């Protein structure tokens, strides 16, 4: 769940810190106060796109951080562990900074990450349902995703997608081989020549680098020989000035006084070891001197080999190191062309088998989707009735795709049908549902979807758009029910919805010293009455309006089936 949200210099917000509890939280305030800016800020922390235009006037950068408790979120905890970003405390801090140059930086638990990584984790933490999300329900792609999500068919759909890609690749290989029939013979002759040339050259993996190293040594053998003789003399063979003679003299000097100072034994031992190492080095130098001029023609031989490798590599437009792999690839293609009929039959059978597997998986997916569609239609229809759309009906129509085609998402054309009023036949949602009906349908779907799936925190930006009165109260109750298993945050203009929340924040815009800023305040019980009264009565708040607000809050706080207590004046009090 989301525990803390800190915002600095975003739009009209100078500095805001919000501490959130589990359950149902509501955000209210006048139009234009900046309620949706809080949602935008959270979206930035979750990896949404940001630019310099969002920075508060006069500031050089905006900064947003969101702290989540992931102890009850196995998916997010596993993701953090796999990406080596977890903290022992179970907290997860997402931080985002956008500069005036529009450059964006992101951190997870204090470690810098790409924004895409932030977005991956954000999808496991929060679902944000804004106005654009309601509109997206009109699109078949979104409807298919909703069905697969609520019906738990995404795993099978992913298997269909993998099978489709595998079949597509096999079919492409088969078609490519068929097109080679026209110039198969000319291609075979060219390959035969190229392969024979490579076989004659017989390049080895890593050979070019080895030859270059040896060739360089031979080319500089005079310089190397001079260095070897100098090193041998200085190390061993100069009678008076060699390192070995100096070490021998030092050893003799220590030996003469060792009886008087036994502590010199360690130094003597080190000198003895140095003498041994000098002798061994001298032996290695002599061996290299003996082999240096062993084969004077070797340099010419290496010149020829390097030239042959370079020329062949240039001809095939590859590097010399890629020649062995090229030989293997061309030989395989030559063999395939030599057995064209057999290869063609084999690839055709492979493509047919993969197509059979694809069709089988697609049929299983269709069957599961139809079963899920029946359950989804039943549950959403029930929720529609409770959201003020009594007599309405929701259906999911599943038909084969045009030309019985099977694509990466299966073989189904999925469309949501809805009848918002009794007696009307269901029609595509894209043509029937109004804005208010779409928002309620979205809520009905969320109630069903999040029963098993979905992120632990749900954000609704004006889910109550287009509704009011008793329906608004029902929407609020639904959101409160939803918050039993999820943390729910809702931006609303309706007192009926706000009264159902367990935590209430108000967003206010104020001007001081020529600057406009937005503040966020958590409301106490008495303050909730005032804010609810404002939402009920507008500019003129009367005692009757306050009484109505108290009664509304008391009713929302009273368990179902009980009546709120009443004061002597007849107004409700908070339970």
N, C-alpha and C positions, 0 to 999 in steps of 0.2 A: 504494500500500500504506500501511497504518497504521504510522507510525514511533514516535509518542509519545502517551501518554495520561496526562493530569494530572487528579487528582480532589482536591477539597477540600470537606470538611464534607458529605459525602453519606452518609446512614444512619449506619453505625458507622465510616466511613472519615473520619479527620481530615485526613490529607494523604498521597497516594500518587502516585508517578510511575513509569510503566512504559515502558521502551524496548523496542521490538519489532523483530525481524528478519524477512526474508522466510521462506517455508517454512511448516512446521507447528509451531505453538506450542500448548502445553497448559497449562491452569490446573487445579491440584488443591488439595485441602485438606479438612479435616473438614466434615461437614454443618453448615451454619449459620455457616461461617467468613466468608462474604461473597463467594464466587466469582461468583455471578450478579449481585452489585451492580456488578461491573466491567462486565458486559454492559449493565446498566441505565444506567450512567454513559455508556458509548459511545452508547447509544440516545438519551440526552438531548442529547449533542453533535451527533447527526444529526437532531435536530428532533422527537423524540418528546415527548409531553406530560409536563410536570413540575409538581409542586405543593409547597407548603411542608412537607407531611408528610414529604418525603424529606430535609429538612435535618437534619443531626446535632444532637442535643440540646445546647442552649447556644449554638449558632451562629446568626447572623442571615441567612446566605445560603449556598447551595451553588454551587460553580463547577466546570465541567468543560471541558477543552480537549483537542482531538485534532489531531495534526499528521499530514498525509498527504503522500506523495510522488506527484505527479500526472504525472511525466514519461512514464510508460508507461500513462497513462489518457487516451486522446484525447478520449473523451466528456466527462470532467470538465474537461479543459483547455479544450475548446471552450466548454463551459457557462460557465466562469469568464471567458473572453475576451468572450463575448457579453454577459455581465452586468457587465463592467468591474470584475471582482474578482480578476483574476489577478496573480501575483507573478512577477518575472523568475526567481527562484530555482527555480521549479517546486514549491515547498512550498505547502501549503494548510492554514491553521489555522482550525479551527472552535471557537468558544468559546460557552459557554452559562452564564448565571447565573440562578438562581431565588431570589427574596427571600422573607423570612418572610411577606410579604403575598401570596405566590403569583404576583407579577408576574414575568414572564420576559423576559430580554433575550438577544439573539443577535448574534454577529459572525462575519464571514468575512474572514480576512486583515486583522483590525483595523477593518473597516468595519461599522457596525451594519446589520442586515438583519432582516426579519420572520422568524418561526420557520418559516413556510411555505417561504420561500426556502431556509432551512437544510435543510428536509426534501427539497426538490427535488434539491439537490446531494448530500445524504446517500445518496439512492437510487443515485447513480452511483458511490459510493465503497465502500459496504459492504452486504452482505446478511446479516441476522441471522436465524438459524433457531432459534427457541426451541420449547418444548413446545407452545405454542399453534399454532405453524406446522405441527407434525406433525398436530395435530387438524384443522387447516383443510383437510388433504388429503382429508378425508371429504366436503367440500362440492364440488358440481359446478362452482361458479364458479371455485374454485381449480384444479380439474382442467382446466377449459377454458383457464385462463391458463397452466398448465404446458405443455399441448399446443401452444398458440400460441407460447409462448416457445421451447421446444425445437425446434419445427418451422419456426421463422422465418416464421410466417404472420401475425404481428401487424401488419405493414404492410398486407397485404390485408384483415385484419379492420378496421383503421382506415378503409380505403377503403369497406368495407361500411357501417361506422357513418356515415360522411359521406353515402353514398348513401341510407341509411335516413332520415337527418334531412332530406335534400333532398326525398325522396319524401313524407315525412310533412308537410312544409310545403306542397308542391304539392297534396296530397290535402286538406289543411285549407282551402286557398284555394278549391278546387273545391266542397267541401261547404258552405263559407260562402256561396258564390254561389248554390248551390241553395236554401238556406234563405231567401235574399232574394226568391225568386220570389213568396212569399205577399204581401209588402208592397212589391213592386218599383215599382208605379205610384205609390203614395203617397210612397215614398222619392224617386222620380224628380222628382215635382212639388216636393217640398221642396228638393231639390238644385238644381233649375232656378231657384227663387226665390233661394236663397242665392248661387248663382254669379252671377246677374244683378245682385244687390245688390253683390257684391264687384267685379264688372266696372265697375259705375258708380262705385264708390269708387276703384278702381284704386290700391290701396296699393303703394308702392315699398319695396324693402328698405332699411332704415335711415332711412326718411323721417321717422318719428316723432321720432327724436333730433335730426335736422336742424331740424325745425320748432320743437321745444322750445328749441333754442339761439337761433334767430332771434327767437322770441317773447319770450324772456327779455331779449334786447337791446332790443327795441322797448319793452317794458314799463318799462325803466329808461333810456329814451333821454334824459330830461331830466338825469339824473345823469351819463350818459355824455357828453352835450353839454357840461356844465359842466366835467367833467374834461378834455375835449378842448381847450376854450378856455384853461383854465388851463395845460395842458401846452404849448400852442402859444405862449402868451405867455412862459412861463418859458424855453422852449427857443429862441425866435427873435424874437418880435415886440416884446417890451418893449425900448425903446431903450437903457435904462441897465442893467436888471437881468437880461437874458436870458443864457442859456448861450452863445449865439452871439456876443453882444457881449463877454462875458468872454473867450472863446477868441480872438476877434479882437484884443482888447487884449493878451493874452498873446503872441500871434504877433508883433504890432508891437514889443513890448518886446524879444523875442529877436532880431528882425531888426536892430534898432538896434545890437546888440553882437555879431552873428554874425561880423563881420570880425575882431573881437578874440579870439573864442573859437569856432573852427570846430567844436569838439566838441558845441556846442549844436544842430548840424544835425539830429541824431536826434530830440531833443525837439521841435524846430520841425516836423519831418515828422509826428510823432504829433499835434501840435496841428492841423496842416493836415487830417489825416485825420479828426480829431474834428469839425472845422468842416464837412467834407463830410457826415459822418454826421448831424450836427444838422440840416443843410439837408434831407437826404433824409427824416429823421423828420418834419420840419415839413411837407414836401409830402404825406406819407402822412396826417398828422393833418388837413390841409386837405381832402384827398379824402374822408375819413370824415365830416367836418363837412358837406360838400356833399351827401352821400347820406343823412344821418341822418334828415331830415324830407322825403325825396323823395316818399314815399307814405304819408300819414297813415292811410289806410284799411287798410293792410297788417296791422296788429295785429288788427283785427276779422276779417279774412280767415283769419289763422292760428288765431284762437280757434275759428272754425267748423270748420276742418279738424281740429284736435286733438280737438274734441268728437266729430266724426264717426268718427274712428279709434278713440277710446276706447269709444264706444257700440257700434260693430261688434265690437270685440275682446271687450267684456263679454258681448255676446249669444252669441258663439261660445266663450266661456270660454277664450280664449287671450290672449296679450299682443299689443300693437299691432305689434310687430316680427314676430310669427308670422303675420300676416294674409296676406302674399304667398304663403307656403308653403301656407296653408290654401286659398287660391284655387286653386292648382295641384292640390292633392289632391282637392278637391271636384269640380273640373272633370273630372279623370280618372275619378272614380267615376260622375259623370253620363254621361260618354261610354261607360263600361262598361255601365251600365244601359240606355243607348240601343241598344247592340249586344249585348243580353243573350244571344241565341242564339249569336252568334259567339263571345262571351267564354266562355260556358259550354263550348262545343265546344273552344275553345283550351285552357282550363284542364284539361278532361278529358283531352285528348291529352297535355298536359304531364305530368300525374300518371301517365298510363299509360306514357309513355316513361321517366319516372324509375323507375317500378316495374320496367319491363323491365331497365333498367340495374342496379337493385338485385338482381333475381333472377339476372342473369348473374354479377355479382360474388359473390353468395352461393353460386352453384353452383361457381365457381372456388375459393372458400374451402373448400367441402366437399371438393372433390377433393384440394386440397393437404393438408387436415387428415387425410384418410384415408391419404394417402401418409406423412405425418408420423407418424400413429398406428401404422402398421406398423413403422416404424423405431424409434419410442419403445418399443413393446411388446417388440421383439426385444432392444434394448439393456438395458432395465430387467430383463427376464427373466434375461439373462446376469449382470447385477450382483446380482440376488437370489441366484443360485446361489453367487456368491462371498462373499455376506454370510450364509451359513449357512441359506439357504432353498432348498436344492437340491431340484429337482423341482417347485418352485413356478412359477407362470406368471402373467404380467401381460398384460392386454389393455386396449385402448381401444375402447369401443363408441360408435359414432356413428350416431344415428338422427335422422330428421326431427323437428322440434319438433311439438308437438300442433297439429292442424288445419293442418299444413303452413305454419305462420306463419313469417315472416322478421322477426327483431328486429334491434336495433342490433349484436348480436354474431354475426349470421348465422342460418342456418336449422337449426342442428345442436343436438341434445341429446347432450352428451358426458358419458360416465361411465367411470371407471376400474374395471376388474374385476380381481380378484386371487384366485389359488389359492395359499395358503401351503404346502400339503402335496400330495405326489403323489397322484393319483387323485381329488382333489376338483375339481369343476367350478368355474370362475371365477365369483365373485359380486361384487356391488358392494362396493367398499372400505369404504364407510360401515358395512357390516354384518359384514364378515369380519375385517378386520385388527385385531389386538390392539395395545396400546400399544407393545410392543417391536417388533412387525412394522411398525407405522407409522413408527417412528424409522428402521428399516433401509430401508424403502421410500423414505422421504424422502432418505436418503443416496444410495440408488441413483439417484433422480431427479436429485439435485444433481450427481452425477458425470457424468450425461449432459448436463444442462442447461448446466453451466459449461464443457463442452468448447469451446463457441463463445461462449456468452452469459454474462451475469452480471457482478457487480461484482468488482473485483480482490481484495477482501478478504471472506472468508466466515467468519462466526462461528457456531459450533454450540454450543448450550447443552444439554449432556447428550444428544448424539445417540445415545449408547450405552445409553439407558434401556431396561431390560427385557432386556438381553443379558448374556452372560458367557462365560467359558471361551475356547474356540477362536474362537467367533464374535466375541468382543470383540477378539481380536488381528486378525482379518480386518477389522473395522471400522477399527481403527487403521491398518492398511496402506492401506485405501482412502482414509482421510483424508490419509495421507502422499502417496499417488499424486496426490490432488487438489491438493496443495500444490505440485506441479511447475509448474503454470500459474497458481495463485492463492495468495495468502497465506491460511492457514487457522488460525483460533484456536478451540480446543475446550475447553469446561469438561467435566471427566470425573471419575468416581469409580473408574474401572477402570485398574489398572496396565498391562494389556495394551495399552490405547489410549495411555496416557501415555508408555509406553516407546518408541513409534514417533515421538514428536515430536523435532524438532531443537532445540527451545528449551522449557524447562520452568520454569514459575513455580509457587510454592506460596503459598496464601493462608492466613493465620493470624489468629485472633482472640485478643487478649490483654487483660488487665485490669490497670490500674495506677492508683493513687491514686483508686480508686473510679470510674474511667472505663474503658469498653470501646472498643477500637479495632481496626481491621483493618489488617494489613500485607501487602505483596506482595513476595516475594523471588525473584529469578532464581537458579536452582540451578546450582551447579558440578557436575562429574561425580560427586564423592563424595557430595554432598548429594542428587543424583538417586537414588543407590543407597538412601540412608536413606529418602527419601520413597516410593520404589517399594516398599521393604520394609514401610513403614508401611501402604501400601495393600494389600499382600499379607497381612500378618500381624496387622494390628489393633494392640491395645495391647501385646502381648507380641512383641517383635522378637528373634529368635534368630539365631545365626550361620548356620543353615540358611536362614532367611528372607532374610538379606542375600545369601547365595550365590545363591539363586534370583533375587533382584532383579538381581544383577550379570549372571547368565546371560541374563535376559530383555532387559536393556539391550544386552548384547553382541550378542545375536541380532538385535535391531532395527537395530543399527548396521552389521551385516554385509551386504554386497551379496547379492542373491538368488543362490542356487546355491552359496554358500560356507558352510562351517561356521565358527562362531566359535572362536577359539583357546581352549584350556583351560589353566588353571593346574595346578600339581602336585596341588592339592587337588581338582581336578575342577570348579571353578567357572568360569563364563565371565568374560572381561574385555572391557572396551570396546575396540572396534576403532579 
